[in-house]
Amino acid sequence: EKDDPTANTEYLISDDEADNDDGLGGVSNVELIITSLVQNIPSSARISPIVTRNMIYSQAACRTEVDRDIEVLRRDHVIMTFAFRSGSTDYVMLTKDYKALLRSHLPPFVSLDRIMSGIREHWDQEYFSKREIKHVFGWTDDVIACLVDDVCVLSHDNSRYFFSVPCAGKFVSYLAAGKAEIIRMMRRKASGDILESDLLTLKLKKSKLGVKYLLEDLIGGGEVKVVKCGVGNLIRLVRR
């Protein structure tokens, strides 16, 4: 809860990067998109710098390329992906931001370097069994219980363990509530659409994430679309 991110620049994935099968080389456009998106989180929200895969889709030219680049960035330990809810959209965070967040939440007897080393070595694993998490990270039952209590790790039936983001619950709640509030407001409009400039002035009652940030998820998730018109961008509901 110490993040203070703010502005926005739009980036597109280039054909050259899409053709690079060995890695992205330098800073990828997906990485730049993520960096730009977290700057749209109002500092008053006091949440971790998390974005959704849908937000990245909203600013990229091709979803397939985004998915491919995300896997490469995961492999190269540049980003981490999380599923805070079963079957949910991937949530994405820059590894450097995740490392900084863990540093401020881990108890002193847990090695951050060993965690990051284990995550790097097992980057393609969605979860760890109890036996694996003890072996890879050297944790006892008491340490695991402590990390679950701090929401650094999520436990499913005490048999599967997922790395998580401390305070992610607040982010997920703000995201769902803010999107629902925007959709409800648009459904009350007879036309089902609104000028983007007018929408951005909306003061949300149930979310601190801000309309600009939430709009990226709604666009990328196909819940609204952007229609260009003479007076500016029109945001239109896809399903009334």
N, C-alpha and C positions, 0 to 999 in steps of 0.2 A: 504494500500500500504506500510505497514511497515514490511511485512513478509520477513524473510530471511532464507528460508529453504534450504539443500544439500545432498546422498549415498543411497544405496538400499539393502535390505535384503528380501528374499522371504519367505513367510509363507503359510502354507496350513491349511485348516480347518480339525480338527480331528473328528473322528467318535463319540468320547465322547461328544463333544460340540453339534454335530448334534442331539444327543439323549436327550439333556437337554431341556425340554419343559418349565421349570419355569424361565429360564434366562440363561445367558451365564456364570455367575460366574467369578469373577476376570476380567482380560483383555482378550477380545475375539481375535481370530486370525484375524477377519475382522478389528477390531480396530487397530491391529498391522500392517496390510497391509496398511490401510489408512495412519498411521503415517509414514510408510516407503515410500509410494508413494509421499507424499508431500515433502519429502527430495530430490526428483528428480527434483523439480522445481528450475531452475537456479535463484540465488538471483538477477540477473540483470533483471529478468522479472517483479519484484516488483508487484506481484499479491497475492491475498488471497490464503491460503492453501486449495484449492478445488480439489477434484478428481471426476471422473465419475464412475458410477456403472460398466461400461465396464472395467475400469482399475482394479477394484477389481476382476472382473471375470477373468482377464488375469492371476492372481496370485493364484487363488483358484482352488480346485479340483472339486467343484460342484456348479453350478450356483444356483440351488434350495436352497442349504444350505446358500449361500451368501444372497439371497433374504430373507430367514427366519431370518438370523442373523441381517440383516439390520433393519428389523421390530422390533426385540427385542431391539436392540441398540437405535432405535428411541424411543421406549416406555420407556426405562431406561434413556433417556435424555443424552446419550453418544454421539450420532451423530444427525445431522439434514440433511434432504434431500430437494432439491430445484428443480424446473423445470423452468429454466430461459426462455425457449421458449416452446410454446404450443406443446405438443406431444414429447418433447425432452427426451433424456435419463436423468435419475436422476443424479443430481450433489450432492455430499456428502461432508460434512464438520464436523469435530469434534466439538462438542458443546462448548468445552473450547476455541477453536480457534474462533468460531463464537462470543462468548461472548466477547473475547478480542477485536475483530474487531469492534463490536457494541460500545464498551466502547469508542473507539477513534473516532466514527462518530456521536453518538447521541448528540443532543443538551442538555444542562444542565437541562432543565425543563422536560425531559423524563426519567422515572425511568427504569434503566436496570434490576433491580431485579424484577420489576413488569412484564416486558416483558418476562423474562426467566421463571417466575412462571406461567404466562399465557400459554406460549408455552408448558411447562411441563404438565399442566393440560389438555390441548387440543392437545396433541401430535399427535393424529390420524386425525386431521382436516387438509385438504389440503389448505383451505382458510377460511377467516372470512367474513361475511356480514358486512356492515357498522354498523348496529345496534350491532352486536356481538363485533366488534373491539372496539367500544366505551365503551360497558359494561365491557368487559374483561380487557381492558388495561386503561380505564378511560380517553380516548383521546377525545378532541374536534375536530371539523372540521379543525381548523387551525393547530393543531398538526399533524393530519393525512396528510394534504397537505404538511407540512414541511417534514415529513418522506418520503412521496412519492417523493418529490423533491430531497432528499438525497439518494434515491434508497435503503433505508432501508426496504421500503414496496413497492410492486408493486400493481397498481390498474387496474382492468379490468372493464371497463364501469362504474366506480364509484359504483359498486355493490359488487364486490368480491375483497378481499385484501389478498395478499400473502406476507409472509416475504421473503426478498431477501438478497443478499450479496452486500454491497456497492462495486462499481468498478467491478462487475461481468461481465459487458459488455465487458471489455477488455479481460477477461479470455475467454469468449465464442468466441470472434473474433480471438484471438490467437490460440485457439484449432482448430477451423474450418479451418483457413488459413494454419496452420502448417500441419494438416493431409492431406489437399488437395495438398500441395506442395510435400509431401512425395509420395503420390499416383501418381502424375504426373511424378515424377522422375522415379518411378519404371515402369510405363507404357512405358517409352521411352526405357527401357531395352528389348532386343529381347526375353530374357528368362522370363521376368517378375519377376525375383527374384534378391536378392543381399545378400551378406554376412552381417550378423548383425554388425560385427566389422567395415565393410566399411560404412554401413548406419549410424552408430553412429558418423562418422566423418563429416557427411553432415552439412553444415552451412546453416541454414534456413534464407530466406530473409524476410518472412512475419510473422514470429512468434518468440517470445522470450521464448517459453516454453521448447525448447530443444527436440531433437529427442528421447532421452531415455524415457522421460515422455510421449510424444505423441504416441510412439510405443505401450505402454501399452494399450492405448485406441483402437488403430487399431487392436491389437491382440484380446482383449476382445470383440470387436464389430464384429469380424469375417471378417474384411476386408483384413487382412493378416494372414498367419499362419507361424509357426516356423517348419522348417524341419531340423532335425539334420543330419549333414554330417561330413566327416572325418576332414575337415578343420575348423569346427565350425558351429554355427547355421546359417541356410539360411532363410531369410525372403522372403516369396513368396506371391504374390497377389492371392487372392481367386478368384476374377473375373477380367479378363483382359478387 
